Amino acid sequence: MQVVLNIIKNAEDNFIEKNIQNGYIKIETYLEDQQYHIKITDNGGGIPSNIIDNIFDPYFSTKDEKNGTGLGLYMSKMMIEDHMNGALDAYNTDNGVCFDILLKKTFKKDEVVA
């Protein structure tokens, strides 16, 4: 939940900073190949290609010093990948950015995997 809230808050901050009119955040969930996908997409203009590879680095921030520490996306990636054995990725879309969270489906003791 903390990861999803962090991504939504970042999108909201971006809408305000860029004065995006009619901003939206779309959340999709689905199961594919025994992995849950949570896709969070916005229409905030995306992340510049020269920095998108750095957004998960510790202390990397596009916000000014008083509004960001550069730890939010770093900690989000750590939570998903190191503590939940999942994956967190980001990529630009036509008019914004998509964060894709992948979590392995866990099975209950009496479930059968086909």
N, C-alpha and C positions, 0 to 999 in steps of 0.2 A: 504494500500500500504506500509506503514511504517513497518508493521509486516512482510510482505513478503520480503521486502528488508533486514531487519535485519536477518532473517533466511538464506537468500542467502549469505549475507556477512559472517555470522558465518561459513557456509559450506566452502566458499572460504578460509577463514582463517585456517580452519582445514586442507584443502587440502595442503596448504603451510606448515603448522606446521608438518604434518605427511608425507610430500613429496609424496602425492598420485599422481601416474601417471594415466592419462586418467580419471580424476575425472569428474563426471557428476552430474547435479542437474536436477531432473525431476519434473515437476509441472503438476498435474492432477486436473481437476475441474469436478464436476458432481453434480446433484441434486438427493437426495434420501430422502424419507420420509419428504418432505417439508423442508429439510435442504440442504444448499449448502456446499459441501466439497471442500476444497482446500488442496491437499496433496502435500507436498514438500519433496522429497526423494533424498538422495545422496548416494554415495558409499565411504564415508570417514571413514569407519571402525566402526561407531557407537559411542555410549556414554557408558563408563564403567558402569556396572550394579550397582556398589556401589555409584554412584553419580547421576544417571538419575532421581531419585526422588527429587533431589535438584536443578535442572537446572533452575527452575522458581522462586527460592527463591531470594529475594533482596540481592545484593552484593555478590552473589555466582558466581564465575568465574573460568574457567579452564585456562584462559589466564594469562600471567604475568601482574603485576601491571600497566605497561606502555601501555599495549595493550587492557585492558578490565576493566570495572567498575563493571561488574556483574549486570547491570541494564537492558540490552537489552531484554533478554527473560522475565524478570519480567515485564517490561513495556509492552511488546507485549501481555503477558497474561492478564494484566490489561485492555489494550485497547479492546481486543476481548471479554473478559468475563464481565467486569464491564461496559463498554461503548457501547458494541454492542450486549449484551445479547447472546453471543455465547460461544464457547469452544475452547481451544487450548490445545493439548496434543502432547506428543512425545513418540515414541517407537522405539526400534532397529529393523532393518530388517536383512536379511542374511549378507549384507555387508556394512550397513550404518545405517542411522537414517531416520525416517519419522516424519515430523511435520504435524499434521492434524488439520486444522482450520474448525470449523463448524459454520455456520451462518444460522439463521432461515430465511426462505423465507418470505418476506413481500408481501402482496397482495395490488394491486391497488384497489381503491374504487369500481370499477365496475367489479372486478374479482370475480368469484364464486369458493368456495372451495368445492370440491367433497367429 
